[in-house]
Structures are given as structure tokens and as C-alpha cells.
Amino acid sequence: MRFFLYDIVARIVAIYLCFDCSRKLRNGLVERKIAYFNDNFLGWSNWVAHRDAAPVQYWIQMGIQIIILVACLFVAIFGWWQPNT
């Protein structure tokens, strides 16, 4: 039996992450700079990739945000799949 709150919570979190990623992408394109994707939860990352100074790092960070956005859109639309066992 599937617990329906998994789908609801997964979709709510995915929708929030969609808005967050789209905001970061929009600001990154407008301001021509984007903060590095950082998995360090203990400290704040203030490293920024500028489009003119470091174009490769800038587009890598934009690509990471696009992949996260697409994955979150998929979860928001289709929900969280769990195998029936």
C-alpha cells in the first residue's frame, strides 16, 4: 500500500525547488553571474562565476541548475514513484 503523503510532500518540495532554480537561472542570466553550487551545509559559499571572466564555470553552473529544474519539474508533474512490493 502506498502512503499518499509521499507524493504530496515530494510534489510540494519539487515545486519549491522549481521556483528556486528558476529564480537562480533568471538572476544568473540577467546579472551575468551565478553562485557556485555548493554542498557545504556548514558554511556559506560566496564564490561567484562571472560570465565574462569565467565562462566555462558559469555555463557549468547554469547547466547544473537546468538539470535540477528539469528533475524537479518531472517530480512535480508525475510524483514520486515507488515500486509495489
N, C-alpha and C positions, 0 to 999 in steps of 0.2 A: 504494500500500500504506500502510495506516495503522499508525503506530507505537503500540503498545498502552500505552506508558508515559505518553503524553499524557493518556489517560483516567484512568489510575491517579493520576498526580500532580494532575491537575485535581480529581479527587474528594477526594483527601486534603486539599488546600488548601481546597476548598469546605466540607468537614466541619469543619475547624478554624475557618474564618470563621463558620460557622453557630453553633458553640458560643460564639465570642467575641461575636457580635452578640446572641445570646440572653442572654448574661450581662449585656451592657451594657443591653439593654432591661429585664431584670428589675431590675437595680440602679437604673435610671432611674425605674422605676415605684415601687419601694419607697422610695427615698431622695428622690423628687420633685425630682431634679436630674440633669442629664446633661451630659457634657463635649461641647464643640463638635467636630464632625467637622472635622479639620484635616489638610490635605495637606502641611504643612510638615514635611519629614523631618529638617531640621537642628536644629529646636528643639522643645521640649515645649510643648504647649498646655495651659494651666491655666485656660482660660475655661470657665465653667460656666453653663448656663442653668437657672435655678430655675423650677419650675412656677408658683409663686405670684408671683414678681417679673417674670418674662418668659415668659408662657405661649405666645406665638407662636413664639419661638425654641425653646422647649422642645419643642413639638409638631412643629416642622420637623425638629429633630434626631432625634426619635423616628421620624418618617416616613422619614428617610434610613436609619436603622438597620433599619427594617422592610423597605424596598426591597432593601437589601443582603442581609438574611436570606432573603427570597424568592428572589432571584437565586442565592444560594449553595445553597439547597435544590434549586432546579431543576438546577444543575450537579451536585450530589451525587447526585441521583436519575438523571438522564438522561445525564450525562457531557458531555464536550467534543466538540462536533460540528465536523467539518472536511469541506469538500466533497471529493468524489472527483474528482481531476483527473488 
